[in-house]
Amino acid sequence: MQYQLSLSYSPNGLINQSTTKEMKKITYAIMLLTITLGFGCKTNNSNLSIHVKDTETAFIYDAVYPVSKTGRLKNYIVKQLRNDLPVDQKVDTTVKLPDGERVKIKATEGALSIYFDKQHNSAEGFIKIKKFTDGVSEVLSER
């Protein structure tokens, strides 16, 4: 049988074998941490944040979503509002819906904000906008 013992030298003298094993463990832990952090930073495109505020006077819908879902969102908006909003660009406009209601929409790639003034629109219009934003949430939640 052959046994191999590797010893390393340092300026202070001889480093024993257990210290070498500990250094290897630390090195592996650092490598694993680096890989994990790198992977986590690259896969954060699944982050979705939706905030809804419904008061007596207004309905506000804010969403921050992965940029990769912009195309699906744009298709949904075109289909539902019959308006080709360029949500992949900076948009800040008031949209007149087919039934006459007005809704304020701000959008950029990865963010959407909808403001519906309940005092200047009908209850029926509010129900439509609520259904529309529920659909937006579904589109943004799809994998």
Buried (B, 14 or more C-beta within 10 A) or exposed (E): EEEEEEEEEEEEEEBEEEEEEEEEEEEEEEEEEEEEEEEEEEEEEEEEEBEBEEEEEBBBBBBBBBEEBBEEBBEBBEEBBEBEBEBBEEBEEEBEBEEEBBBBBBBBBBBBBBBBBBEEBEEEBBEBBBEBBEBBBEBBEEE
